[in-house]
Every structure is written in C-alpha cells, then in structure tokens.
Amino acid sequence: METLRPRICFVIMPFSQTASCTEDEWTKVFETIFKPAIENAGLGYECRRSVATRGNIVGGILRDLNDAHVILADLTDRNANVFYELGVRHALTNRTIIVAQRREHIPFDLQSYASHVYNWKSEAGKHDFASTIKRVLEEIDVNPERPDNPVSDFLQGIERPIFFPEISPETSVEIVQPVQQKPKSLRAEGRLVLSKLEDLVTKLNQQAVPGSVPTNDIPKVASEFTSAGEPLLPDVEVLALTAVQNADKEAIDQAIALAGDLMTLSGKPRDGRNVRFATGLPTLFAWRMLILMGSKAIEAKNYGVVESIIKQPIEVEQLGRFSSRALLYRSDLFYAEAFLGYPGTKLIEL
C-alpha cells in the first residue's frame, strides 16, 4: 500500500524563555495553537519545529528551511535565532508566514508584508488563528510563488555574476541571415505548440488528487508526463535545429522567444483546487529545445550561435511581471516541485 508523504510546514520560533513566554509556554504555543491550526487545515500539512538531536543542529535547521513547503515564523520578542532563520528562508524562496503576539514585534523592513497577530491564551484567539492560517495556506496553494519578502521583491531578475570564458575569434562564426526560405514558420508552429501544450497541462493536472509522489516513483511519473508532451515538439525542434544549422539569426531569435513563452506558460497561475502536477512541463521542453540548439551549434563549431543562445535575454512573464534574463541566469525557472507538483500531492494512474 502506498505511503503518502505530507507537505511540511516548519515553524521557526523561540525555545528558551523570552519576555513574553517561558520555555514551557513556548512549547504550549506550538502544541496548542500552531500545530493544530496547520495540521487541521485539511490541506495535507505536517507541522514541525526543530528538536535537539545529535550532530550538527544548525545543519538540520538549514535543511528544514530549504525543504519545507511553508515556513511559519514567530517574531515575538524579536529573537535573534528566529531572525537569522527567517533571513535564510527569504534568501532561499517564498511561502513564509509571519506571525507575532504583538504588532510592534514586526520590524520596519517587513511591515509592508502580510503578518498576523495571534492570542494563544484564549479559545477565541486559537479559533481566529486557525481560520487565518487555513485561509493563508489556501492562498499559497493558489499562488505558491508570489513574492512575499524583500529578497524576492527587490532582487528577483537581477543577474548574478557568472564566469563565461571568452570565445576565440578564430573559432567564432558570425550569425548571418537565412540562406534559404523555410517551408514552415517557427513562430507559427510555436503558437500551435503553446496552445496544445496548455491543453495538455490542464488535462494532466485534472488527473491528480491531494496526496504525494513517493520518491522512488518520481522517474516513472516524470517519464509519463514527458512522453505525453513529446509528440507536440518534433516540428518546432526540427525548425530550431535548422535555424542553427543555417545560422539563421531571425529564426534563432524566434526559438529563444518561444522558450520564453513556454516558461511563461509554466508560470501561469492555475486554480489552486487542482494539484499543479505538470506545471513545469513547458519549461522543461523550453530547456530541452535550447540545449539541443546549443549542442547543434557546438557540433558545427558555430560558437557565435552558442553564445547567442546562452547570453541572449529571454523575456518571461511571471504573475504579471516581466523579466528579461539570459538562459545563463534562468536556473530558477525550473525546479523539481514545479514539474511534479508541490510536496503533498498524489498522482492518479494515467
């Protein structure tokens, strides 16, 4: 019988006595308000906080901050460890919920972001907190990658310096105009693929229900998704490879623009009631097309084309915001969770 793995909500909060709570009271806060609110929301979460274990405690906390689908951060009394862990999470990703027992404990830098004040000492306070958390978790399912911290807001789209070796003029080949008329338009074929792929993603998502994909099943599930989409791609990929072979700058530009459209399709918001299993499939195919083009250019020793594929800006729309970054800086647009659904999902047999 298949074992379902819940999504994890990791809580960062004080452990030792602070101005507001004793050590025992902090344990009660976790056990009587945080854990029930999250696990009883009906969205498949398991609530955890760090525990003292043998080995490197900090290492375990960092792994939890990286792996948890959602982080709940209690900023009550402005505990230094809590702020450090919150900063680490903000540098890693979004999906962080900020709470505190008093509004003045929220620092100025975060006051423009959603935060929630709670009262753990009354039944009414616990009930209100549970309702708030359920609503916030539902909103996260609808829009899981919405920026919710200053790192995402102000550094998203900024290119990080990456070393790229200079290409020798002796081996570089200039991109020229097409040497022959193409029988099909890459732009037109791309629009057709986008339409069919969007329908396919919707169909694949509709075959999923809450649950999880066991780790050992991930290759099988991934293969099923890619196999379902591959029949849509040959015409576009042949045109893209022909463009590289002919050093056709116009068609290469169209292929790179299509890659951006595919990535945009991956980032298109979808109904949160459906598991987002195949969300990353279009981006996977965008990467594959660009890699095939680069391989073809290397085979032809056309390093000017290679440089164009790697360095030319790719325009992508995510949640109504446009960014133009080269493939070299777009590793953030494809990740396992986007392809196989966020942790806490289960696939029905296709």
C-alpha positions as CSV (number, residue, x, y, z in Angstrom):
1,M,0.0,0.0,0.0
2,E,1.4,3.4,-1.0
3,T,2.5,5.7,1.9
4,L,1.6,9.3,1.4
5,R,4.1,12.0,2.5
6,P,2.5,15.2,3.8
7,R,3.7,18.7,3.0
8,I,5.9,20.2,5.7
9,C,5.3,23.4,7.5
10,F,8.4,24.2,9.5
11,V,8.0,26.6,12.4
12,I,10.8,28.9,13.5
13,M,10.2,30.3,17.0
14,P,11.9,30.9,20.3
15,F,12.7,27.9,22.5
16,S,14.1,29.5,25.7
17,Q,12.4,32.0,27.9
18,T,11.8,35.4,26.4
19,A,9.9,38.5,27.7
20,S,6.6,37.1,26.6
21,C,6.8,33.4,27.4
22,T,8.7,30.8,29.4
23,E,10.3,27.8,27.8
24,D,7.3,25.7,28.7
25,E,4.8,28.3,27.4
26,W,6.6,28.3,24.0
27,T,6.1,24.6,23.9
28,K,2.4,25.1,24.6
29,V,2.2,27.8,21.9
30,F,3.5,25.2,19.4
31,E,1.4,22.3,20.6
32,T,-1.9,24.1,21.3
33,I,-2.1,26.7,18.5
34,F,0.5,26.3,15.7
35,K,0.4,22.6,15.2
36,P,-3.4,22.1,15.4
37,A,-4.1,25.1,13.1
38,I,-1.7,23.9,10.4
39,E,-2.5,20.2,10.5
40,N,-6.3,20.6,10.9
41,A,-6.5,23.0,7.9
42,G,-7.3,20.0,5.7
43,L,-4.5,20.7,3.2
44,G,-2.2,17.8,3.9
45,Y,0.4,19.5,6.1
46,E,2.6,18.2,8.9
47,C,3.8,20.9,11.3
48,R,7.3,20.6,12.8
49,R,9.8,22.7,14.7
50,S,13.5,21.9,15.2
51,V,14.4,19.5,18.0
52,A,17.7,18.9,19.8
53,T,19.5,16.0,18.1
54,R,23.0,14.6,17.9
55,G,25.2,16.0,15.2
56,N,25.1,19.5,13.6
57,I,21.8,21.1,14.8
58,V,22.3,24.2,12.5
59,G,22.8,21.9,9.5
60,G,19.4,20.2,10.3
61,I,17.7,23.5,10.7
62,L,19.1,24.8,7.3
63,R,17.8,21.7,5.6
64,D,14.4,22.2,7.1
65,L,14.4,25.8,6.0
66,N,15.3,24.7,2.5
67,D,13.0,21.7,2.2
68,A,9.8,22.8,3.9
69,H,6.9,23.8,1.6
70,V,5.8,26.5,4.0
71,I,7.6,28.3,6.9
72,L,5.8,29.8,9.9
73,A,8.0,32.5,11.6
74,D,7.0,33.8,15.1
75,L,8.8,37.1,15.5
76,T,7.5,37.6,19.1
77,D,10.2,39.4,21.2
78,R,12.5,39.7,18.1
79,N,14.5,36.6,18.9
80,A,17.9,36.7,17.2
81,N,17.9,33.0,16.1
82,V,14.4,33.4,14.6
83,F,15.5,36.4,12.6
84,Y,18.6,34.6,11.3
85,E,16.5,31.6,10.2
86,L,13.9,33.9,8.6
87,G,16.6,35.7,6.7
88,V,17.9,32.3,5.4
89,R,14.5,31.3,4.2
90,H,13.9,34.6,2.5
91,A,17.2,34.1,0.6
92,L,16.1,30.7,-0.5
93,T,12.4,31.1,-1.6
94,N,8.9,32.4,-0.7
95,R,6.0,30.8,1.1
96,T,6.8,32.2,4.6
97,I,4.0,33.2,7.0
98,I,5.0,35.9,9.6
99,V,3.2,36.0,13.0
100,A,3.7,37.6,16.4
101,Q,1.9,38.1,19.7
102,R,2.2,41.9,19.3
103,R,2.2,44.1,16.1
104,E,5.2,46.1,17.4
105,H,7.4,43.0,17.2
106,I,7.3,43.1,13.4
107,P,10.4,45.0,12.2
108,F,10.1,48.0,9.9
109,D,11.6,46.1,7.0
110,L,8.7,43.6,7.0
111,Q,5.8,45.9,7.9
112,S,4.8,46.2,4.3
113,Y,4.3,42.4,4.0
114,A,1.4,40.4,5.4
115,S,1.7,39.5,9.1
116,H,-0.7,38.1,11.7
117,V,-1.0,38.8,15.4
118,Y,-2.3,35.9,17.5
119,N,-3.5,35.4,21.0
120,W,-2.8,31.9,22.3
121,K,-4.2,32.3,25.8
122,S,-7.9,32.2,24.8
123,E,-10.1,29.8,22.9
124,A,-11.4,32.6,20.7
125,G,-7.8,33.6,19.9
126,K,-6.9,30.0,18.9
127,H,-10.0,29.7,16.7
128,D,-9.3,33.0,15.0
129,F,-5.7,32.0,14.4
130,A,-6.7,28.6,12.9
131,S,-9.1,30.4,10.5
132,T,-6.4,32.8,9.4
133,I,-3.8,30.1,8.8
134,K,-6.3,28.0,6.8
135,R,-7.0,31.0,4.6
136,V,-3.3,31.8,4.1
137,L,-2.4,28.2,3.3
138,E,-5.2,28.1,0.7
139,E,-3.9,31.4,-0.8
140,I,-0.4,29.8,-1.0
141,D,-1.8,26.9,-3.0
142,V,-3.4,29.3,-5.5
143,N,-0.3,31.3,-5.9
144,P,2.7,29.5,-4.4
145,E,5.5,31.6,-6.0
146,R,4.1,35.1,-5.2
147,P,6.9,37.2,-3.8
148,D,6.4,37.6,-0.1
149,N,9.7,39.1,1.2
150,P,12.2,41.9,0.2
151,V,14.7,39.4,-1.4
152,S,12.1,38.2,-3.9
153,D,10.7,41.7,-4.4
154,F,13.9,43.6,-5.0
155,L,16.4,41.1,-6.2
156,Q,14.3,39.0,-8.5
157,G,15.5,39.3,-12.0
158,I,19.0,40.7,-11.1
159,E,21.7,38.7,-12.8
160,R,24.3,37.1,-10.6
161,P,27.9,37.3,-12.0
162,I,28.9,34.1,-13.6
163,F,32.2,33.4,-15.3
164,F,31.8,32.9,-19.0
165,P,35.0,32.2,-21.0
166,E,35.8,34.4,-23.9
167,I,35.3,32.9,-27.3
168,S,38.3,32.9,-29.6
169,P,37.8,35.0,-32.7
170,E,39.5,32.2,-34.7
171,T,36.6,29.8,-33.8
172,S,33.7,32.2,-33.6
173,V,31.3,32.2,-36.5
174,E,29.1,35.3,-37.1
175,I,25.4,34.7,-37.2
176,V,24.1,35.6,-40.7
177,Q,20.7,35.9,-42.4
178,P,19.0,32.7,-43.6
179,V,20.4,31.0,-46.7
180,Q,17.1,29.6,-47.8
181,Q,13.4,30.1,-47.2
182,K,11.9,27.8,-44.6
183,P,8.8,25.8,-45.6
184,K,7.3,26.4,-42.1
185,S,7.3,29.4,-39.8
186,L,8.9,28.7,-36.4
187,R,6.7,31.4,-34.9
188,A,3.5,29.9,-36.2
189,E,4.5,26.4,-35.2
190,G,5.4,27.7,-31.8
191,R,2.0,29.2,-31.3
192,L,0.4,25.9,-32.2
193,V,2.6,24.0,-29.7
194,L,1.8,26.5,-26.9
195,S,-1.9,26.1,-27.4
196,K,-1.7,22.3,-27.5
197,L,0.7,22.2,-24.5
198,E,-1.6,24.4,-22.4
199,D,-4.5,22.0,-23.0
200,L,-2.2,19.0,-22.1
201,V,-1.0,20.6,-18.9
202,T,-4.6,21.2,-17.9
203,K,-5.5,17.6,-18.7
204,L,-2.6,16.2,-16.7
205,N,-3.4,18.4,-13.7
206,Q,-7.0,17.2,-13.7
207,Q,-5.8,13.6,-13.2
208,A,-4.3,14.5,-9.8
209,V,-5.7,14.5,-6.3
210,P,-4.2,15.5,-2.9
211,G,-1.5,13.1,-1.7
212,S,2.1,12.8,-2.6
213,V,4.5,11.2,-5.1
214,P,6.9,8.7,-3.4
215,T,10.5,9.5,-4.2
216,N,11.0,6.2,-5.9
217,D,8.1,6.9,-8.3
218,I,9.3,10.3,-9.4
219,P,11.3,9.0,-12.5
220,K,8.2,7.0,-13.6
221,V,5.8,9.9,-13.2
222,A,8.3,12.3,-14.9
223,S,8.6,9.9,-17.8
224,E,4.8,9.7,-18.2
225,F,4.5,13.5,-18.3
226,T,7.3,14.0,-20.8
227,S,6.0,11.1,-23.0
228,A,2.6,12.8,-23.1
229,G,4.1,16.1,-24.4
230,E,6.8,14.9,-26.7
231,P,4.6,14.3,-29.8
232,L,3.9,18.0,-29.8
233,L,7.5,19.0,-30.2
234,P,9.3,17.5,-33.3
235,D,8.2,20.2,-35.9
236,V,9.4,23.0,-33.6
237,E,12.6,21.3,-32.6
238,V,13.5,20.5,-36.3
239,L,12.9,24.1,-37.3
240,A,15.0,25.3,-34.3
241,L,17.9,22.9,-35.3
242,T,17.6,24.0,-39.0
243,A,17.9,27.6,-37.8
244,V,21.1,26.8,-36.0
245,Q,22.5,24.8,-39.0
246,N,21.8,27.8,-41.3
247,A,23.0,30.3,-38.7
248,D,19.6,32.0,-39.2
249,K,19.5,34.8,-36.7
250,E,15.8,35.6,-37.2
251,A,14.7,32.1,-36.6
252,I,17.1,31.6,-33.7
253,D,15.6,34.7,-32.1
254,Q,12.1,33.2,-32.7
255,A,13.2,30.0,-31.0
256,I,14.5,31.9,-28.0
257,A,11.3,33.9,-27.8
258,L,9.3,30.7,-27.9
259,A,11.4,29.4,-25.0
260,G,10.3,32.5,-23.0
261,D,6.6,31.8,-24.0
262,L,7.0,28.2,-22.7
263,M,8.5,29.4,-19.5
264,T,5.6,31.9,-19.2
265,L,3.2,29.1,-19.7
266,S,4.8,27.2,-16.7
267,G,4.4,30.3,-14.5
268,K,0.7,30.9,-15.5
269,P,-1.4,30.9,-12.3
270,R,-3.8,28.0,-12.1
271,D,-6.8,27.1,-9.9
272,G,-5.4,26.2,-6.5
273,R,-8.0,23.5,-6.1
274,N,-6.2,21.4,-8.7
275,V,-2.8,19.8,-7.9
276,R,-0.2,21.6,-10.1
277,F,1.5,18.4,-11.3
278,A,2.5,19.3,-14.8
279,T,3.1,23.0,-14.2
280,G,6.8,22.8,-15.1
281,L,6.4,20.7,-18.2
282,P,6.5,23.6,-20.7
283,T,9.7,25.0,-19.1
284,L,11.3,21.5,-19.3
285,F,10.7,21.5,-23.1
286,A,12.0,25.0,-23.4
287,W,15.3,24.0,-21.8
288,R,15.4,20.9,-24.0
289,M,15.0,22.9,-27.2
290,L,17.7,25.4,-26.2
291,I,20.1,22.6,-25.2
292,L,19.5,20.8,-28.5
293,M,20.2,24.1,-30.3
294,G,23.4,24.6,-28.3
295,S,24.6,21.1,-29.0
296,K,23.9,21.5,-32.7
297,A,25.9,24.8,-32.8
298,I,28.8,23.2,-30.9
299,E,28.8,20.3,-33.4
300,A,29.0,22.8,-36.2
301,K,31.7,24.8,-34.3
302,N,29.4,27.8,-34.6
303,Y,30.4,29.4,-31.3
304,G,28.7,32.7,-32.1
305,V,25.4,30.9,-32.1
306,V,26.3,29.1,-28.9
307,E,27.0,32.5,-27.2
308,S,23.7,33.9,-28.6
309,I,21.7,31.0,-27.2
310,I,23.3,31.3,-23.7
311,K,23.5,35.1,-23.4
312,Q,20.6,36.5,-25.3
313,P,17.8,37.8,-23.0
314,I,14.7,35.6,-22.8
315,E,11.5,37.5,-21.9
316,V,9.3,35.7,-19.4
317,E,6.1,36.8,-17.7
318,Q,5.5,35.5,-14.2
319,L,2.5,36.6,-12.3
320,G,2.0,39.7,-14.4
321,R,5.7,40.8,-14.1
322,F,8.1,40.7,-17.0
323,S,11.7,39.8,-16.8
324,S,14.4,39.6,-19.5
325,R,17.3,37.4,-18.5
326,A,19.6,35.1,-20.4
327,L,19.5,31.3,-20.2
328,L,22.7,31.6,-18.2
329,Y,20.8,33.2,-15.4
330,R,17.4,31.3,-15.5
331,S,18.1,28.3,-13.4
332,D,15.4,29.5,-11.0
333,L,12.7,28.8,-13.6
334,F,12.8,25.1,-13.5
335,Y,12.8,23.0,-10.3
336,A,11.5,19.6,-9.3
337,E,8.5,20.9,-7.4
338,A,7.2,22.8,-10.4
339,F,7.4,19.7,-12.6
340,L,5.9,17.0,-10.3
341,G,3.7,19.2,-8.2
342,Y,4.3,20.7,-4.8
343,P,5.1,18.3,-1.9
344,G,1.9,16.7,-0.7
345,T,0.3,15.6,-4.0
346,K,-0.6,12.2,-5.4
347,L,-0.9,11.1,-9.0
348,I,-3.8,9.0,-10.3
349,E,-2.6,6.3,-12.7
350,L,-2.5,7.8,-16.2
